[in-house]
C-alpha cells in the first residue's frame, strides 16, 4: 500500500513537472510596438490587415454575412491573451484542425472563420485582403520562434465537468450581459451601422457552425473577458450557464461554400 501511494505521488509529481515543462516551452506573449511596422509596401499591407481585422463587416461586405468583425472575438485586433489572439500564429501553421479533421494552412483557418463566425463567404487565397491579413499576423508574431506557441494562445481552460443550467443562465444574462448585448441578443448598433457590442444571436450573429456556438468555447471566452473591463466578475459555473443560454438561441445555420 505504501509503495502504491509513493508511486501515485511520483506520477502526480511527474505530471506536474510535464505541465511546467510545457509551460516553460511556450514563448512569451509580446505585442510588437506600432513603431516596429516597417516602411514601404509591407508596412502598408500590415496596417491594412489590422484595419480589416477591426472593420471586417464594413470593408468586406461581400464576405461577411452578419454584423461581426474579426475583432468581435479576437479582441483588440487579436492582441489580447486568452481571446484567440493572433500573436505567434504565423509560425505554428500548417497544423491539424480537429474540427476539419485535417491539416490546414493559416489562410484556410481564416476562411473557416469567414464561413462560420462571419456567416459569410471565403476570401480568395491570393486576394489583397487575405495577403494583408497574413502580413498583419506575421508582424504580430515578430520574435516568436517557428513552431513554438505563445503563452495566452487560444482561450483559458474551463472545467468541462460543470453541468450548465440554461434557465439560470438566462437570468444571469439579463443581469450581467443585456445592458451591452441587448435583452434579445441583438447587440448595440450605432447610427453609422457599426456595432459597439456585437449581437450574440439572431441573423446578424455567428452561425451554428462557429466555435463560439459551442457552450464550452463561449464559456471560456466570457469567463475571463466578460463583462468587458470587469476581471473575474463571473465564476466558471456562471460563465457556463450564460454560454449555454445564448448559444442555444436562434441563429443562422452553417452552409459550407
KEMAR-879561 format. One record per atom (N, C-alpha, C): residue number from 1; residue in one letter; atom name; x, y, z. Coordinates in steps of 0.001 Angstrom, whole numbers, padded with zeros to 6 digits, always signed. Example, Ala and Ser with C-alpha at 12.3 -4.5 7.8 and 13.67 -1.06 7.14 Angstrom:
! residues 2
   i aa at       X       Y       Z
   1  a  N +013190 -005690 +007800
   1  a CA +012300 -004500 +007800
   1  a  C +013200 -003300 +007800
   2  s  N +012850 -002250 +007080
   2  s CA +013670 -001060 +007140
   2  s  C +012900 +000030 +007870
! end
This chain:
! residues 257
   i aa at       X       Y       Z
   1  x  N +000834 -001203 +000000
   1  x CA +000000 +000000 +000000
   1  x  C +000872 +001257 +000000
   2  x  N +001941 +001209 +000859
   2  x CA +002862 +002344 +000926
   2  x  C +003534 +002569 -000415
   3  x  N +003916 +001444 -001061
   3  x CA +004562 +001529 -002380
   3  x  C +003628 +002180 -003401
   4  x  N +002359 +001788 -003386
   4  x CA +001391 +002342 -004330
   4  x  C +001197 +003839 -004105
   5  x  N +001146 +004241 -002851
   5  x CA +000978 +005660 -002557
   5  x  C +002179 +006466 -003034
   6  x  N +003387 +005859 -002838
   6  x CA +004586 +006546 -003302
   6  x  C +004603 +006640 -004824
   7  x  N +004180 +005547 -005466
   7  x CA +004131 +005536 -006929
   7  x  C +003152 +006582 -007440
   8  x  N +001992 +006655 -006803
   8  x CA +000999 +007645 -007203
   8  x  C +001540 +009056 -007021
   9  x  N +002255 +009267 -005908
   9  x CA +002848 +010571 -005665
   9  x  C +003874 +010937 -006713
  10  x  N +004676 +009948 -007122
  10  x CA +005683 +010191 -008155
  10  x  C +005035 +010537 -009487
  11  x  N +003979 +009787 -009837
  11  x CA +003301 +010035 -011106
  11  x  C +002662 +011417 -011109
  12  x  N +002078 +011788 -009965
  12  x CA +001477 +013121 -009864
  12  x  C +002527 +014202 -010031
  13  x  N +003688 +013987 -009386
  13  x CA +004766 +014967 -009481
  13  x  C +005275 +015055 -010911
  14  x  N +005403 +013896 -011574
  14  x CA +005856 +013889 -012962
  14  x  C +004880 +014618 -013864
  15  x  N +003571 +014426 -013602
  15  x CA +002562 +015133 -014391
  15  x  C +002680 +016627 -014221
  16  x  N +002918 +017066 -012972
  16  x CA +003075 +018496 -012706
  16  x  C +004318 +019038 -013385
  17  x  N +005391 +018239 -013338
  17  x CA +006633 +018669 -013984
  17  x  C +006463 +018762 -015491
  18  x  N +005711 +017804 -016081
  18  x CA +005473 +017825 -017528
  18  x  C +004702 +019071 -017915
  19  x  N +003691 +019419 -017099
  19  x CA +002906 +020623 -017378
  19  x  C +003786 +021853 -017273
  20  x  N +004617 +021894 -016215
  20  x CA +005503 +023041 -016034
  20  x  C +006501 +023141 -017177
  21  x  N +006975 +021953 -017634
  21  x CA +007921 +021936 -018754
  21  x  C +007260 +022461 -020022
  22  x  N +005986 +022054 -020228
  22  x CA +005251 +022528 -021404
  22  x  C +005069 +024036 -021336
  23  x  N +004740 +024547 -020131
  23  x CA +004581 +025987 -019967
  23  x  C +005887 +026711 -020250
  24  x  N +006998 +026102 -019788
  24  x CA +008305 +026732 -019971
  24  x  C +008689 +026803 -021443
  25  x  N +008155 +025881 -022261
  25  x CA +008490 +025848 -023680
  25  x  C +007674 +026840 -024507
  26  x  N +006722 +027514 -023879
  26  x CA +005918 +028484 -024597
  26  x  C +006649 +029826 -024659
  27  x  N +006531 +030492 -025799
  27  x CA +007142 +031817 -025947
  27  x  C +006327 +032854 -025184
  28  x  N +006969 +033902 -024758
  28  x CA +006275 +034986 -024079
  28  x  C +005328 +035708 -025038
  29  x  N +004233 +036191 -024484
  29  x CA +003235 +036917 -025274
  29  x  C +003654 +038380 -025342
  30  x  N +004112 +038798 -026505
  30  x CA +004580 +040173 -026677
  30  x  C +003961 +040762 -027941
  31  x  N +003242 +041862 -027782
  31  x CA +002687 +042574 -028935
  31  x  C +003722 +043604 -029387
  32  x  N +004201 +043508 -030630
  32  x CA +005222 +044459 -031076
  32  x  C +004691 +045887 -031109
  33  x  N +005524 +046869 -030847
  33  x CA +005075 +048266 -030876
  33  x  C +004769 +048714 -032305
  34  x  N +003832 +049646 -032425
  34  x CA +003464 +050165 -033743
  34  x  C +004680 +050723 -034484
  35  x  N +005634 +051234 -033716
  35  x CA +006827 +051824 -034328
  35  x  C +007675 +050802 -035072
  36  x  N +007421 +049505 -034816
  36  x CA +008208 +048465 -035487
  36  x  C +007636 +048069 -036847
  37  x  N +006483 +048613 -037206
  37  x CA +005930 +048338 -038536
  37  x  C +006870 +048935 -039578
  38  x  N +007323 +048131 -040525
  38  x CA +008295 +048634 -041497
  38  x  C +007699 +049676 -042441
  39  x  N +008565 +050430 -043044
  39  x CA +008141 +051407 -044033
  39  x  C +007832 +050708 -045351
  40  x  N +007229 +051423 -046262
  40  x CA +007004 +050899 -047602
  40  x  C +005767 +050045 -047734
  41  x  N +005740 +049244 -048788
  41  x CA +004542 +048471 -049142
  41  x  C +004185 +047426 -048092
  42  x  N +005202 +046782 -047500
  42  x CA +004906 +045782 -046475
  42  x  C +004242 +046432 -045275
  43  x  N +004737 +047578 -044853
  43  x CA +004130 +048291 -043734
  43  x  C +002694 +048679 -044014
  44  x  N +002425 +049115 -045243
  44  x CA +001053 +049473 -045615
  44  x  C +000150 +048249 -045599
  45  x  N +000681 +047103 -046035
  45  x CA -000100 +045861 -046012
  45  x  C -000451 +045484 -044574
  46  x  N +000507 +045623 -043673
  46  x CA +000277 +045309 -042260
  46  x  C -000816 +046214 -041687
  47  x  N -000741 +047493 -041987
  47  x CA -001745 +048445 -041490
  47  x  C -003130 +048144 -042050
  48  x  N -003170 +047785 -043330
  48  x CA -004459 +047447 -043931
  48  x  C -005006 +046149 -043348
  49  x  N -004126 +045198 -043060
  49  x CA -004555 +043948 -042445
  49  x  C -005179 +044183 -041088
  50  x  N -004552 +045061 -040299
  50  x CA -005114 +045414 -038986
  50  x  C -006475 +046073 -039149
  51  x  N -006599 +046938 -040125
  51  x CA -007871 +047632 -040364
  51  x  C -008970 +046639 -040731
  52  x  N -008636 +045653 -041544
  52  x CA -009612 +044630 -041929
  52  x  C -010068 +043839 -040707
  53  x  N -009137 +043486 -039824
  53  x CA -009468 +042733 -038615
  53  x  C -010483 +043499 -037763
  54  x  N -010300 +044804 -037673
  54  x CA -011145 +045624 -036800
  54  x  C -012419 +046137 -037466
  55  x  N -012449 +046176 -038798
  55  x CA -013602 +046722 -039519
  55  x  C -014039 +045766 -040634
  56  x  N -014058 +044496 -040324
  56  x CA -014287 +043459 -041333
  56  x  C -015612 +043624 -042054
  57  x  N -016668 +043826 -041301
  57  x CA -018009 +043892 -041893
  57  x  C -018128 +045054 -042862
  58  x  N -017544 +046178 -042509
  58  x CA -017652 +047361 -043351
  58  x  C -016756 +047254 -044591
  59  x  N -015556 +046688 -044436
  59  x CA -014598 +046650 -045533
  59  x  C -014809 +045465 -046475
  60  x  N -015416 +044383 -045960
  60  x CA -015609 +043185 -046783
  60  x  C -017077 +042728 -046744
  61  x  N -018004 +043579 -047169
  61  x CA -019427 +043235 -047079
  61  x  C -019826 +042031 -047924
  62  x  N -019063 +041732 -048978
  62  x CA -019391 +040569 -049816
  62  x  C -018968 +039259 -049160
  63  x  N -018104 +039355 -048152
  63  x CA -017590 +038148 -047496
  63  x  C -018141 +037952 -046092
  64  x  N -018718 +039004 -045522
  64  x CA -019274 +038925 -044170
  64  x  C -020790 +038944 -044268
  65  x  N -021411 +037905 -043718
  65  x CA -022865 +037795 -043814
  65  x  C -023591 +038179 -042551
  66  x  N -022888 +038819 -041606
  66  x CA -023549 +039250 -040381
  66  x  C -022967 +040593 -039934
  67  x  N -023127 +040930 -038667
  67  x CA -022693 +042244 -038177
  67  x  C -021367 +042179 -037425
  68  x  N -020628 +041088 -037564
  68  x CA -019421 +040906 -036773
  68  x  C -018155 +041334 -037501
  69  x  N -017147 +041646 -036721
  69  x CA -015786 +041850 -037198
  69  x  C -014906 +040752 -036628
  70  x  N -013741 +040559 -037195
  70  x CA -012816 +039576 -036620
  70  x  C -012543 +039910 -035156
  71  x  N -012444 +041212 -034862
  71  x CA -012130 +041660 -033511
  71  x  C -013288 +041488 -032534
  72  x  N -014447 +041048 -033002
  72  x CA -015551 +040760 -032083
  72  x  C -015180 +039616 -031148
  73  x  N -014380 +038688 -031648
  73  x CA -013908 +037557 -030838
  73  x  C -012420 +037678 -030542
  74  x  N -011643 +038079 -031553
  74  x CA -010197 +038270 -031396
  74  x  C -009994 +039719 -030925
  75  x  N -010124 +039932 -029635
  75  x CA -010239 +041283 -029089
  75  x  C -009042 +042172 -029397
  76  x  N -009357 +043458 -029579
  76  x CA -008347 +044487 -029824
  76  x  C -007401 +044085 -030960
  77  x  N -008003 +043653 -032044
  77  x CA -007197 +043295 -033210
  77  x  C -006369 +042038 -033030
  78  x  N -006810 +041145 -032138
  78  x CA -006084 +039891 -031931
  78  x  C -004858 +040034 -031058
  79  x  N -004871 +041013 -030145
  79  x CA -003690 +041268 -029314
  79  x  C -003915 +041002 -027835
  80  x  N -005059 +040413 -027476
  80  x CA -005378 +040168 -026066
  80  x  C -005217 +038681 -025755
  81  x  N -004383 +038324 -024776
  81  x CA -004206 +036906 -024432
  81  x  C -005521 +036244 -024039
  82  x  N -005628 +034964 -024369
  82  x CA -006767 +034125 -023998
  82  x  C -008076 +034531 -024666
  83  x  N -007989 +035307 -025746
  83  x CA -009177 +035561 -026572
  83  x  C -008822 +035235 -028019
  84  x  N -008263 +034056 -028225
  84  x CA -007831 +033599 -029544
  84  x  C -006982 +034658 -030253
  85  x  N -005893 +035113 -029607
  85  x CA -005073 +036165 -030214
  85  x  C -004324 +035668 -031451
  86  x  N -003889 +036612 -032273
  86  x CA -003115 +036287 -033479
  86  x  C -001614 +036273 -033205
  87  x  N -001209 +036762 -032059
  87  x CA +000208 +036808 -031712
  87  x  C +000793 +035393 -031726
  88  x  N +001837 +035188 -032505
  88  x CA +002507 +033894 -032545
  88  x  C +001918 +032869 -033488
  89  x  N +000817 +033195 -034160
  89  x CA +000174 +032204 -035026
  89  x  C +000966 +031903 -036295
  90  x  N +001736 +032870 -036750
  90  x CA +002398 +032731 -038045
  90  x  C +003236 +031452 -038139
  91  x  N +003960 +031137 -037086
  91  x CA +004901 +030022 -037152
  91  x  C +004369 +028666 -036742
  92  x  N +003074 +028553 -036391
  92  x CA +002545 +027254 -035967
  92  x  C +001680 +026586 -037043
  93  x  N +001442 +027294 -038130
  93  x CA +000696 +026718 -039251
  93  x  C +001663 +026321 -040356
  94  x  N +001296 +025267 -041128
  94  x CA +000089 +024420 -041070
  94  x  C +000038 +023605 -039774
  95  x  N -001181 +023320 -039323
  95  x CA -001373 +022476 -038155
  95  x  C -002681 +021705 -038290
  96  x  N -002820 +020646 -037498
  96  x CA -004021 +019820 -037556
  96  x  C -005188 +020550 -036915
  97  x  N -006321 +020568 -037599
  97  x CA -007544 +021162 -037084
  97  x  C -008539 +020041 -036813
  98  x  N -008876 +019846 -035547
  98  x CA -009724 +018706 -035175
  98  x  C -011126 +018817 -035754
  99  x  N -011655 +020033 -035881
  99  x CA -012999 +020190 -036417
  99  x  C -013049 +019775 -037880
 100  x  N -012042 +020172 -038652
 100  x CA -011983 +019798 -040064
 100  x  C -011435 +018393 -040274
 101  x  N -010753 +017874 -039264
 101  x CA -010187 +016540 -039361
 101  x  C -009018 +016447 -040322
 102  x  N -008279 +017543 -040497
 102  x CA -007149 +017555 -041420
 102  x  C -006199 +018697 -041074
 103  x  N -005037 +018650 -041693
 103  x CA -004066 +019723 -041535
 103  x  C -004471 +020889 -042429
 104  x  N -004468 +022103 -041870
 104  x CA -004893 +023278 -042628
 104  x  C -003819 +024359 -042554
 105  x  N -003838 +025235 -043538
 105  x CA -002954 +026392 -043544
 105  x  C -003606 +027535 -042780
 106  x  N -002839 +028567 -042515
 106  x CA -003395 +029734 -041832
 106  x  C -004469 +030402 -042682
 107  x  N -004263 +030444 -043988
 107  x CA -005273 +031020 -044882
 107  x  C -006580 +030239 -044813
 108  x  N -006476 +028917 -044775
 108  x CA -007681 +028090 -044661
 108  x  C -008384 +028323 -043333
 109  x  N -007602 +028500 -042280
 109  x CA -008195 +028741 -040961
 109  x  C -008922 +030083 -040933
 110  x  N -008360 +031088 -041585
 110  x CA -009013 +032395 -041676
 110  x  C -010340 +032271 -042417
 111  x  N -010315 +031556 -043535
 111  x CA -011550 +031383 -044310
 111  x  C -012588 +030564 -043558
 112  x  N -012128 +029662 -042713
 112  x CA -013047 +028897 -041876
 112  x  C -013856 +029846 -040998
 113  x  N -013185 +030874 -040489
 113  x CA -013875 +031877 -039669
 113  x  C -014843 +032709 -040502
 114  x  N -014447 +033028 -041727
 114  x CA -015347 +033789 -042583
 114  x  C -016636 +033012 -042843
 115  x  N -016532 +031715 -043033
 115  x CA -017709 +030907 -043335
 115  x  C -018565 +030622 -042101
 116  x  N -017936 +030544 -040941
 116  x CA -018651 +030158 -039733
 116  x  C -018954 +031361 -038825
 117  x  N -017916 +031939 -038263
 117  x CA -018121 +033053 -037338
 117  x  C -018730 +034268 -038020
 118  x  N -018328 +034512 -039283
 118  x CA -018840 +035667 -040012
 118  x  C -020059 +035317 -040866
 119  x  N -020420 +034032 -040870
 119  x CA -021564 +033556 -041655
 119  x  C -021507 +034093 -043084
 120  x  N -020313 +034033 -043675
 120  x CA -020127 +034637 -044989
 120  x  C -019457 +033736 -046005
 121  x  N -018662 +034355 -046859
 121  x CA -018011 +033659 -047948
 121  x  C -016495 +033780 -047808
 122  x  N -015761 +032746 -048197
 122  x CA -014301 +032790 -048060
 122  x  C -013657 +033792 -049010
 123  x  N -012487 +034268 -048621
 123  x CA -011685 +035136 -049475
 123  x  C -010887 +034302 -050458
 124  x  N -010534 +034881 -051575
 124  x CA -009569 +034236 -052468
 124  x  C -008229 +034198 -051749
 125  x  N -007534 +033066 -051843
 125  x CA -006254 +032935 -051152
 125  x  C -005206 +033914 -051671
 126  x  N -005389 +034394 -052889
 126  x CA -004424 +035327 -053471
 126  x  C -004933 +036771 -053460
 127  x  N -006048 +037011 -052785
 127  x CA -006606 +038354 -052752
 127  x  C -005718 +039286 -051924
 128  x  N -005788 +040569 -052241
 128  x CA -005033 +041567 -051486
 128  x  C -005439 +041531 -050014
 129  x  N -006739 +041348 -049756
 129  x CA -007231 +041349 -048382
 129  x  C -006648 +040187 -047573
 130  x  N -006606 +039004 -048167
 130  x CA -006029 +037854 -047471
 130  x  C -004546 +038088 -047212
 131  x  N -003834 +038569 -048197
 131  x CA -002396 +038820 -048039
 131  x  C -002150 +039866 -046952
 132  x  N -002983 +040895 -046906
 132  x CA -002818 +041931 -045883
 132  x  C -003078 +041381 -044479
 133  x  N -004079 +040529 -044335
 133  x CA -004347 +039917 -043035
 133  x  C -003182 +039038 -042600
 134  x  N -002632 +038292 -043540
 134  x CA -001487 +037443 -043233
 134  x  C -000273 +038290 -042846
 135  x  N -000084 +039402 -043538
 135  x CA +001037 +040290 -043216
 135  x  C +000908 +040823 -041790
 136  x  N -000307 +041166 -041405
 136  x CA -000559 +041663 -040049
 136  x  C -000258 +040589 -039008
 137  x  N -000716 +039368 -039258
 137  x CA -000477 +038274 -038320
 137  x  C +001010 +037942 -038243
 138  x  N +001690 +037993 -039371
 138  x CA +003140 +037755 -039360
 138  x  C +003851 +038805 -038509
 139  x  N +003455 +040066 -038668
 139  x CA +004063 +041132 -037878
 139  x  C +003780 +040948 -036388
 140  x  N +002551 +040565 -036044
 140  x CA +002216 +040327 -034640
 140  x  C +003038 +039179 -034056
 141  x  N +003561 +038308 -034910
 141  x CA +004322 +037142 -034459
 141  x  C +005825 +037395 -034447
 142  x  N +006218 +038651 -034578
 142  x CA +007630 +039015 -034585
 142  x  C +008334 +038488 -033332
 143  x  N +009432 +037781 -033542
 143  x CA +010239 +037288 -032425
 143  x  C +009830 +035934 -031880
 144  x  N +008698 +035395 -032316
 144  x CA +008252 +034080 -031841
 144  x  C +008882 +033003 -032724
 145  x  N +009628 +032073 -032149
 145  x CA +010281 +031040 -032957
 145  x  C +009271 +030202 -033740
 146  x  N +009631 +029830 -034957
 146  x CA +008764 +028991 -035788
 146  x  C +008464 +027673 -035080
 147  x  N +007198 +027309 -035067
 147  x CA +006779 +026061 -034450
 147  x  C +006504 +026148 -032963
 148  x  N +006703 +027305 -032359
 148  x CA +006509 +027465 -030923
 148  x  C +005262 +028304 -030642
 149  x  N +004391 +027805 -029779
 149  x CA +003203 +028555 -029388
 149  x  C +003556 +029578 -028317
 150  x  N +002660 +030532 -028120
 150  x CA +002888 +031558 -027108
 150  x  C +001970 +031334 -025912
 151  x  N +002383 +031854 -024778
 151  x CA +001517 +031851 -023600
 151  x  C +000298 +032722 -023907
 152  x  N -000876 +032234 -023563
 152  x CA -002084 +033008 -023819
 152  x  C -002745 +032709 -025146
 153  x  N -002229 +031694 -025880
 153  x CA -002880 +031339 -027140
 153  x  C -004244 +030713 -026865
 154  x  N -005180 +030914 -027781
 154  x CA -006499 +030297 -027655
 154  x  C -007328 +030945 -026558
 155  x  N -008023 +030104 -025774
 155  x CA -008846 +030585 -024670
 155  x  C -008362 +029964 -023373
 156  x  N -008760 +030555 -022264
 156  x CA -008451 +029996 -020952
 156  x  C -009214 +028689 -020781
 157  x  N -008629 +027750 -020032
 157  x CA -009301 +026478 -019779
 157  x  C -010548 +026702 -018920
 158  x  N -011538 +025868 -019150
 158  x CA -012768 +025902 -018354
 158  x  C -013065 +024471 -017898
 159  x  N -013634 +024313 -016749
 159  x CA -013924 +022996 -016198
 159  x  C -015060 +022340 -016985
 160  x  N -014700 +021346 -017779
 160  x CA -015698 +020690 -018638
 160  x  C -016614 +019750 -017860
 161  x  N -016318 +019531 -016596
 161  x CA -017183 +018667 -015785
 161  x  C -018389 +019420 -015244
 162  x  N -018397 +020732 -015382
 162  x CA -019527 +021522 -014901
 162  x  C -020774 +021243 -015748
 163  x  N -021917 +021176 -015091
 163  x CA -023181 +020974 -015785
 163  x  C -023891 +022317 -015924
 164  x  N -024081 +022814 -017149
 164  x CA -024707 +024124 -017316
 164  x  C -026189 +024101 -016972
 165  x  N -026646 +025219 -016440
 165  x CA -028061 +025401 -016111
 165  x  C -028572 +026539 -017005
 166  x  N -029332 +026200 -018040
 166  x CA -029741 +027175 -019045
 166  x  C -030702 +028221 -018484
 167  x  N -031606 +027814 -017610
 167  x CA -032552 +028773 -017049
 167  x  C -031844 +029773 -016139
 168  x  N -030870 +029284 -015382
 168  x CA -030089 +030194 -014547
 168  x  C -029246 +031111 -015440
 169  x  N -028771 +030567 -016552
 169  x CA -028002 +031369 -017495
 169  x  C -028828 +032498 -018084
 170  x  N -030096 +032241 -018320
 170  x CA -030989 +033288 -018842
 170  x  C -031111 +034434 -017853
 171  x  N -031257 +034102 -016580
 171  x CA -031367 +035133 -015548
 171  x  C -030058 +035906 -015408
 172  x  N -028942 +035207 -015467
 172  x CA -027639 +035858 -015367
 172  x  C -027370 +036743 -016581
 173  x  N -027804 +036288 -017746
 173  x CA -027638 +037097 -018955
 173  x  C -028366 +038427 -018793
 174  x  N -029587 +038376 -018293
 174  x CA -030373 +039601 -018104
 174  x  C -029689 +040547 -017123
 175  x  N -029033 +039991 -016111
 175  x CA -028381 +040803 -015085
 175  x  C -027048 +041384 -015547
 176  x  N -026261 +040583 -016267
 176  x CA -024869 +040940 -016500
 176  x  C -024492 +041206 -017955
 177  x  N -025361 +040852 -018897
 177  x CA -024982 +040940 -020310
 177  x  C -025911 +041824 -021139
 178  x  N -027178 +041850 -020772
 178  x CA -028188 +042517 -021606
 178  x  C -027956 +044009 -021765
 179  x  N -027323 +044648 -020785
 179  x CA -027100 +046095 -020873
 179  x  C -026198 +046461 -022041
 180  x  N -025343 +045538 -022459
 180  x CA -024462 +045781 -023610
 180  x  C -024959 +045077 -024874
 181  x  N -025309 +043803 -024743
 181  x CA -025664 +043000 -025918
 181  x  C -027155 +042962 -026213
 182  x  N -027960 +043613 -025380
 182  x CA -029389 +043684 -025636
 182  x  C -030161 +042534 -025029
 183  x  N -031385 +042823 -024607
 183  x CA -032233 +041794 -023999
 183  x  C -032510 +040654 -024963
 184  x  N -032547 +040961 -026268
 184  x CA -032800 +039940 -027287
 184  x  C -031525 +039546 -028024
 185  x  N -030370 +039885 -027457
 185  x CA -029091 +039479 -028029
 185  x  C -028736 +040165 -029324
 186  x  N -029375 +041305 -029619
 186  x CA -029182 +041970 -030913
 186  x  C -027986 +042905 -030942
 187  x  N -027283 +043078 -029811
 187  x CA -026135 +043956 -029771
 187  x  C -026523 +045421 -029692
 188  x  N -025523 +046286 -029662
 188  x CA -025749 +047730 -029614
 188  x  C -025206 +048349 -030896
 189  x  N -026108 +048912 -031706
 189  x CA -025766 +049427 -033028
 189  x  C -025742 +050945 -033038
 190  x  N -024740 +051506 -033686
 190  x CA -024627 +052952 -033840
 190  x  C -025420 +053417 -035060
 191  x  N -025737 +054710 -035141
 191  x CA -026426 +055238 -036329
 191  x  C -025640 +055004 -037624
 192  x  N -024317 +054871 -037499
 192  x CA -023475 +054631 -038680
 192  x  C -023629 +053215 -039221
 193  x  N -024246 +052346 -038432
 193  x CA -024387 +050956 -038841
 193  x  C -023386 +050037 -038176
 194  x  N -022341 +050599 -037569
 194  x CA -021368 +049797 -036844
 194  x  C -021917 +049410 -035471
 195  x  N -021346 +048363 -034912
 195  x CA -021793 +047870 -033614
 195  x  C -020749 +048177 -032535
 196  x  N -021215 +048742 -031429
 196  x CA -020352 +048912 -030268
 196  x  C -020178 +047569 -029575
 197  x  N -021280 +046833 -029432
 197  x CA -021264 +045490 -028860
 197  x  C -021953 +044548 -029846
 198  x  N -021315 +043446 -030187
 198  x CA -021847 +042573 -031243
 198  x  C -023083 +041795 -030817
 199  x  N -023921 +041441 -031780
 199  x CA -025083 +040588 -031492
 199  x  C -024643 +039172 -031144
 200  x  N -025322 +038553 -030205
 200  x CA -024956 +037207 -029753
 200  x  C -025855 +036118 -030332
 201  x  N -026998 +036500 -030868
 201  x CA -027826 +035540 -031592
 201  x  C -028674 +036293 -032604
 202  x  N -029419 +035557 -033394
 202  x CA -030190 +036165 -034471
 202  x  C -029418 +036171 -035779
 203  x  N -030028 +036691 -036819
 203  x CA -029434 +036651 -038168
 203  x  C -028151 +037456 -038299
 204  x  N -027921 +038407 -037401
 204  x CA -026730 +039244 -037504
 204  x  C -025559 +038697 -036699
 205  x  N -025723 +037491 -036144
 205  x CA -024665 +036906 -035318
 205  x  C -024008 +035722 -036032
 206  x  N -023101 +035049 -035333
 206  x CA -022396 +033892 -035889
 206  x  C -023359 +032727 -036096
 207  x  N -023013 +031848 -037049
 207  x CA -023902 +030721 -037324
 207  x  C -023601 +029537 -036400
 208  x  N -024381 +028471 -036532
 208  x CA -024255 +027353 -035604
 208  x  C -023042 +026466 -035876
 209  x  N -022249 +026818 -036881
 209  x CA -021012 +026093 -037134
 209  x  C -019795 +026761 -036537
 210  x  N -019983 +027931 -035937
 210  x CA -018865 +028686 -035368
 210  x  C -018401 +028070 -034054
 211  x  N -017135 +028288 -033738
 211  x CA -016612 +027796 -032472
 211  x  C -017343 +028394 -031286
 212  x  N -017743 +029663 -031405
 212  x CA -018430 +030336 -030315
 212  x  C -019852 +029819 -030123
 213  x  N -020323 +028988 -031035
 213  x CA -021639 +028369 -030878
 213  x  C -021554 +027088 -030043
 214  x  N -020390 +026847 -029439
 214  x CA -020195 +025708 -028555
 214  x  C -020155 +026223 -027124
 215  x  N -020917 +025617 -026246
 215  x CA -021055 +026110 -024875
 215  x  C -019710 +026283 -024183
 216  x  N -018844 +025281 -024254
 216  x CA -017567 +025347 -023536
 216  x  C -016676 +026457 -024082
 217  x  N -016660 +026631 -025408
 217  x CA -015834 +027685 -026013
 217  x  C -016332 +029059 -025599
 218  x  N -017643 +029262 -025700
 218  x CA -018213 +030546 -025309
 218  x  C -017992 +030809 -023823
 219  x  N -018117 +029773 -023014
 219  x CA -017920 +029929 -021567
 219  x  C -016486 +030328 -021251
 220  x  N -015530 +029723 -021926
 220  x CA -014126 +030058 -021694
 220  x  C -013846 +031508 -022057
 221  x  N -014487 +031990 -023109
 221  x CA -014303 +033382 -023538
 221  x  C -014890 +034349 -022513
 222  x  N -016143 +034131 -022141
 222  x CA -016803 +035108 -021273
 222  x  C -016325 +035025 -019828
 223  x  N -015848 +033863 -019406
 223  x CA -015390 +033715 -018014
 223  x  C -014281 +034707 -017689
 224  x  N -013351 +034885 -018601
 224  x CA -012180 +035690 -018293
 224  x  C -012182 +037069 -018951
 225  x  N -013154 +037331 -019841
 225  x CA -013131 +038616 -020545
 225  x  C -014438 +039401 -020457
 226  x  N -015463 +038808 -019898
 226  x CA -016772 +039468 -019840
 226  x  C -017291 +039485 -018405
 227  x  N -018116 +040477 -018043
 227  x CA -018394 +041695 -018804
 227  x  C -017118 +042490 -019050
 228  x  N -017098 +043212 -020151
 228  x CA -015897 +043900 -020566
 228  x  C -015395 +044851 -019480
 229  x  N -014095 +044731 -019192
 229  x CA -013477 +045607 -018203
 229  x  C -013631 +045134 -016770
 230  x  N -014329 +044026 -016547
 230  x CA -014530 +043505 -015188
 230  x  C -013817 +042161 -015061
 231  x  N -012655 +042178 -014477
 231  x CA -011837 +040973 -014360
 231  x  C -012421 +040032 -013303
 232  x  N -012542 +038763 -013672
 232  x CA -013034 +037725 -012760
 232  x  C -014393 +038068 -012141
 233  x  N -015262 +038678 -012931
 233  x CA -016590 +039040 -012425
 233  x  C -017530 +037844 -012405
 234  x  N -017197 +036811 -013163
 234  x CA -018052 +035630 -013251
 234  x  C -017298 +034391 -012791
 235  x  N -018001 +033484 -012146
 235  x CA -017414 +032186 -011819
 235  x  C -017469 +031300 -013063
 236  x  N -016757 +030197 -013035
 236  x CA -016801 +029266 -014168
 236  x  C -018219 +028733 -014369
 237  x  N -018913 +028458 -013269
 237  x CA -020278 +027951 -013381
 237  x  C -021201 +028992 -014000
 238  x  N -021061 +030234 -013578
 238  x CA -021888 +031301 -014147
 238  x  C -021603 +031479 -015636
 239  x  N -020322 +031419 -016001
 239  x CA -019956 +031548 -017413
 239  x  C -020547 +030409 -018230
 240  x  N -020500 +029211 -017681
 240  x CA -021056 +028045 -018377
 240  x  C -022567 +028190 -018533
 241  x  N -023234 +028685 -017505
 241  x CA -024690 +028850 -017557
 241  x  C -025084 +029895 -018605
 242  x  N -024407 +031042 -018590
 242  x CA -024709 +032108 -019554
 242  x  C -024446 +031634 -020975
 243  x  N -023301 +030971 -021170
 243  x CA -022953 +030487 -022508
 243  x  C -023994 +029503 -023016
 244  x  N -024418 +028586 -022159
 244  x CA -025384 +027581 -022592
 244  x  C -026718 +028218 -022964
 245  x  N -027034 +029345 -022319
 245  x CA -028260 +030053 -022676
 245  x  C -028146 +030684 -024059
 246  x  N -027112 +031501 -024286
 246  x CA -027129 +032280 -025532
 246  x  C -026701 +031485 -026762
 247  x  N -025898 +030425 -026585
 247  x CA -025520 +029666 -027790
 247  x  C -026693 +028843 -028320
 248  x  N -027695 +028623 -027492
 248  x CA -028858 +027846 -027928
 248  x  C -030023 +028722 -028370
 249  x  N -029762 +030000 -028567
 249  x CA -030776 +030884 -029131
 249  x  C -030738 +030780 -030659
 250  x  N -031793 +031210 -031350
 250  x CA -031835 +031087 -032818
 250  x  C -030684 +031823 -033493
 251  x  N -030113 +031179 -034490
 251  x CA -029022 +031759 -035258
 251  x  C -028959 +031093 -036633
 252  x  N -028238 +031649 -037579
 252  x CA -028173 +031043 -038911
 252  x  C -027547 +029650 -038894
 253  x  N -027938 +028838 -039845
 253  x CA -027350 +027509 -039994
 253  x  C -026100 +027590 -040854
 254  x  N -025085 +026846 -040505
 254  x CA -023844 +026815 -041272
 254  x  C -024065 +026114 -042607
 255  x  N -023726 +026797 -043695
 255  x CA -023845 +026234 -045035
 255  x  C -022499 +026367 -045730
 256  x  N -021740 +025280 -045842
 256  x CA -020422 +025351 -046459
 256  x  C -020496 +025876 -047889
 257  x  N -019532 +026718 -048244
 257  x CA -019473 +027257 -049605
 257  x  C -018762 +026281 -050537
! end
